[in-house]
Amino acid sequence: MENRENQTSSTEEMVTISRAEYEQLQQEKAQMESTRVRLEAERMCFAHTI
């Protein structure tokens, strides 16, 4: 009997990346989040001036 509980139905593929690539992606993610927070704050300030 095969255990299928841990299998996913996702069509995404698993890939292997280096530690350097992972750290670069984490840094980019943090920068994007910082930009998102800043833009959201600016949007909120702009909305209050209208």
C-alpha positions in Angstrom: 0.0 0.0 0.0 1.5 3.3 -1.1 1.2 6.4 1.2 -0.1 9.2 -1.0 -0.9 11.6 1.9 2.4 13.5 1.6 2.1 14.0 -2.2 0.9 17.3 -3.6 -1.3 18.0 -6.5 0.7 21.2 -7.3 2.2 21.5 -10.7 5.2 23.4 -9.3 8.6 21.8 -9.6 11.1 21.4 -6.8 14.5 23.0 -7.6 17.8 23.1 -5.7 19.6 26.5 -5.3 22.9 27.4 -3.7 23.1 29.0 -0.3 24.3 32.2 -2.0 21.3 32.2 -4.3 19.0 31.6 -1.3 20.6 34.5 0.7 20.3 36.8 -2.3 16.6 35.9 -2.7 16.0 36.5 1.0 17.7 39.9 0.7 15.6 40.9 -2.3 12.5 39.7 -0.5 13.4 41.9 2.5 14.0 44.9 0.3 10.7 44.4 -1.5 8.9 44.2 1.8 10.5 47.3 3.0 9.5 49.1 -0.2 5.9 47.8 0.2 5.7 49.1 3.7 7.1 52.5 2.7 4.7 52.8 -0.2 1.7 51.8 1.9 2.6 54.4 4.5 2.9 57.0 1.7 -0.4 56.0 0.2 -2.1 56.3 3.6 -0.6 59.8 4.1 -1.7 60.8 0.6 -5.2 59.5 1.2 -5.5 61.8 4.3 -4.6 64.9 2.3 -7.4 64.4 -0.2 
